[in-house]
Amino acid sequence: MSPPPRLRGIVHQHQLQLLHGEVVFMPQERVDAVYLVERGGVVVFAPSGNQILTALGPLRIIGLRDMLAGGRWQGIGLAHGPTVLRVFETSPIMRVINAAPDGHQRLLRELSA
Protein backbone atom coordinates (compact mmCIF):
# COMPACT_ATOMS: atom_id res chain seq x y z
CA MET A 1 0.00 0.00 0.00
CA SER A 2 1.36 3.42 -0.95
CA PRO A 3 1.05 6.43 1.40
CA PRO A 4 -1.07 9.42 0.36
CA PRO A 5 0.88 11.95 -1.77
CA ARG A 6 1.06 14.54 1.04
CA LEU A 7 2.80 11.97 3.29
CA ARG A 8 5.25 10.46 0.80
CA GLY A 9 8.08 12.80 1.82
CA ILE A 10 7.71 11.80 5.46
CA VAL A 11 8.05 8.07 4.95
CA HIS A 12 11.38 8.44 3.15
CA GLN A 13 13.76 7.74 6.00
CA HIS A 14 16.83 5.77 7.00
CA GLN A 15 18.26 3.91 9.99
CA LEU A 16 20.82 5.09 12.49
CA GLN A 17 22.79 2.38 14.31
CA LEU A 18 24.39 3.38 17.60
CA LEU A 19 26.55 1.76 20.25
CA HIS A 20 25.80 2.01 23.96
CA GLY A 21 26.50 5.53 25.22
CA GLU A 22 26.63 7.25 21.84
CA VAL A 23 25.08 10.71 21.79
CA VAL A 24 21.86 11.06 19.81
CA PHE A 25 21.28 14.76 20.58
CA MET A 26 22.45 17.56 22.85
CA PRO A 27 20.53 20.43 24.49
CA GLN A 28 19.74 23.39 22.28
CA GLU A 29 20.79 21.63 19.07
CA ARG A 30 18.27 22.08 16.30
CA VAL A 31 15.86 19.17 15.88
CA ASP A 32 16.58 18.06 12.31
CA ALA A 33 15.00 14.64 12.72
CA VAL A 34 12.66 12.69 14.94
CA TYR A 35 13.35 9.05 15.71
CA LEU A 36 11.45 5.82 16.10
CA VAL A 37 13.29 3.38 18.36
CA GLU A 38 13.44 0.06 16.54
CA ARG A 39 15.87 -1.73 18.86
CA GLY A 40 17.62 -0.79 22.09
CA GLY A 41 16.69 2.50 23.69
CA VAL A 42 17.47 6.14 24.32
CA VAL A 43 17.91 7.64 27.77
CA VAL A 44 17.18 11.37 27.93
CA PHE A 45 18.99 13.35 30.62
CA ALA A 46 18.31 16.88 31.86
CA PRO A 47 20.62 19.47 30.24
CA SER A 48 22.84 19.35 33.34
CA GLY A 49 23.31 15.59 32.83
CA ASN A 50 22.48 14.95 36.51
CA GLN A 51 18.93 13.62 36.15
CA ILE A 52 17.22 11.10 33.87
CA LEU A 53 14.10 12.66 32.35
CA THR A 54 12.90 9.57 30.50
CA ALA A 55 14.02 6.29 28.98
CA LEU A 56 12.45 5.23 25.70
CA GLY A 57 12.51 1.76 24.23
CA PRO A 58 11.29 0.06 21.08
CA LEU A 59 8.33 1.57 19.21
CA ARG A 60 8.66 4.92 21.02
CA ILE A 61 9.04 8.17 19.09
CA ILE A 62 11.63 10.72 20.16
CA GLY A 63 11.64 14.38 19.18
CA LEU A 64 8.12 15.34 18.14
CA ARG A 65 7.56 17.41 21.27
CA ASP A 66 10.93 19.16 20.95
CA MET A 67 10.30 19.79 17.24
CA LEU A 68 6.93 21.42 17.92
CA ALA A 69 8.03 23.30 21.04
CA GLY A 70 10.63 25.53 19.46
CA GLY A 71 12.65 23.11 17.36
CA ARG A 72 15.51 22.66 19.85
CA TRP A 73 16.39 19.57 21.89
CA GLN A 74 15.65 20.07 25.58
CA GLY A 75 17.91 17.33 26.95
CA ILE A 76 20.80 14.99 26.27
CA GLY A 77 19.93 11.78 24.43
CA LEU A 78 22.21 8.75 24.77
CA ALA A 79 21.83 5.31 23.23
CA HIS A 80 21.14 2.61 25.81
CA GLY A 81 22.63 -0.64 24.58
CA PRO A 82 23.04 -1.38 20.89
CA THR A 83 20.36 0.86 19.39
CA VAL A 84 18.71 1.19 16.00
CA LEU A 85 16.69 4.34 15.29
CA ARG A 86 14.48 4.99 12.27
CA VAL A 87 15.19 8.59 11.24
CA PHE A 88 12.45 10.92 9.96
CA GLU A 89 13.63 14.33 8.79
CA THR A 90 11.63 17.18 10.30
CA SER A 91 11.26 19.35 7.19
CA PRO A 92 8.67 17.12 5.44
CA ILE A 93 6.82 16.66 8.75
CA MET A 94 6.70 20.43 9.28
CA ARG A 95 5.42 20.98 5.71
CA VAL A 96 2.48 18.67 6.44
CA ILE A 97 1.82 20.37 9.79
CA ASN A 98 2.04 23.85 8.26
CA ALA A 99 -0.48 22.83 5.59
CA ALA A 100 -2.96 21.63 8.27
CA PRO A 101 -5.86 23.82 9.37
CA ASP A 102 -5.00 26.47 11.98
CA GLY A 103 -6.96 24.65 14.69
CA HIS A 104 -4.97 21.48 14.16
CA GLN A 105 -1.70 23.38 14.28
CA ARG A 106 -2.70 25.10 17.54
CA LEU A 107 -3.71 21.79 19.09
CA LEU A 108 -0.39 20.16 18.18
CA ARG A 109 1.58 23.07 19.62
CA GLU A 110 -0.49 23.12 22.81
CA LEU A 111 -0.01 19.38 23.28
CA SER A 112 3.74 19.78 22.84
CA ALA A 113 4.09 22.65 25.32
C-alpha positions as CSV (number, residue, x, y, z in Angstrom):
1,M,0.0,0.0,0.0
2,S,1.4,3.4,-1.0
3,P,1.1,6.4,1.4
4,P,-1.1,9.4,0.4
5,P,0.9,11.9,-1.8
6,R,1.1,14.5,1.0
7,L,2.8,12.0,3.3
8,R,5.2,10.5,0.8
9,G,8.1,12.8,1.8
10,I,7.7,11.8,5.5
11,V,8.1,8.1,5.0
12,H,11.4,8.4,3.1
13,Q,13.8,7.7,6.0
14,H,16.8,5.8,7.0
15,Q,18.3,3.9,10.0
16,L,20.8,5.1,12.5
17,Q,22.8,2.4,14.3
18,L,24.4,3.4,17.6
19,L,26.6,1.8,20.3
20,H,25.8,2.0,24.0
21,G,26.5,5.5,25.2
22,E,26.6,7.3,21.8
23,V,25.1,10.7,21.8
24,V,21.9,11.1,19.8
25,F,21.3,14.8,20.6
26,M,22.4,17.6,22.8
27,P,20.5,20.4,24.5
28,Q,19.7,23.4,22.3
29,E,20.8,21.6,19.1
30,R,18.3,22.1,16.3
31,V,15.9,19.2,15.9
32,D,16.6,18.1,12.3
33,A,15.0,14.6,12.7
34,V,12.7,12.7,14.9
35,Y,13.3,9.0,15.7
36,L,11.5,5.8,16.1
37,V,13.3,3.4,18.4
38,E,13.4,0.1,16.5
39,R,15.9,-1.7,18.9
40,G,17.6,-0.8,22.1
41,G,16.7,2.5,23.7
42,V,17.5,6.1,24.3
43,V,17.9,7.6,27.8
44,V,17.2,11.4,27.9
45,F,19.0,13.4,30.6
46,A,18.3,16.9,31.9
47,P,20.6,19.5,30.2
48,S,22.8,19.3,33.3
49,G,23.3,15.6,32.8
50,N,22.5,15.0,36.5
51,Q,18.9,13.6,36.2
52,I,17.2,11.1,33.9
53,L,14.1,12.7,32.4
54,T,12.9,9.6,30.5
55,A,14.0,6.3,29.0
56,L,12.5,5.2,25.7
57,G,12.5,1.8,24.2
58,P,11.3,0.1,21.1
59,L,8.3,1.6,19.2
60,R,8.7,4.9,21.0
61,I,9.0,8.2,19.1
62,I,11.6,10.7,20.2
63,G,11.6,14.4,19.2
64,L,8.1,15.3,18.1
65,R,7.6,17.4,21.3
66,D,10.9,19.2,20.9
67,M,10.3,19.8,17.2
68,L,6.9,21.4,17.9
69,A,8.0,23.3,21.0
70,G,10.6,25.5,19.5
71,G,12.7,23.1,17.4
72,R,15.5,22.7,19.9
73,W,16.4,19.6,21.9
74,Q,15.7,20.1,25.6
75,G,17.9,17.3,27.0
76,I,20.8,15.0,26.3
77,G,19.9,11.8,24.4
78,L,22.2,8.7,24.8
79,A,21.8,5.3,23.2
80,H,21.1,2.6,25.8
81,G,22.6,-0.6,24.6
82,P,23.0,-1.4,20.9
83,T,20.4,0.9,19.4
84,V,18.7,1.2,16.0
85,L,16.7,4.3,15.3
86,R,14.5,5.0,12.3
87,V,15.2,8.6,11.2
88,F,12.4,10.9,10.0
89,E,13.6,14.3,8.8
90,T,11.6,17.2,10.3
91,S,11.3,19.4,7.2
92,P,8.7,17.1,5.4
93,I,6.8,16.7,8.7
94,M,6.7,20.4,9.3
95,R,5.4,21.0,5.7
96,V,2.5,18.7,6.4
97,I,1.8,20.4,9.8
98,N,2.0,23.9,8.3
99,A,-0.5,22.8,5.6
100,A,-3.0,21.6,8.3
101,P,-5.9,23.8,9.4
102,D,-5.0,26.5,12.0
103,G,-7.0,24.7,14.7
104,H,-5.0,21.5,14.2
105,Q,-1.7,23.4,14.3
106,R,-2.7,25.1,17.5
107,L,-3.7,21.8,19.1
108,L,-0.4,20.2,18.2
109,R,1.6,23.1,19.6
110,E,-0.5,23.1,22.8
111,L,0.0,19.4,23.3
112,S,3.7,19.8,22.8
113,A,4.1,22.7,25.3
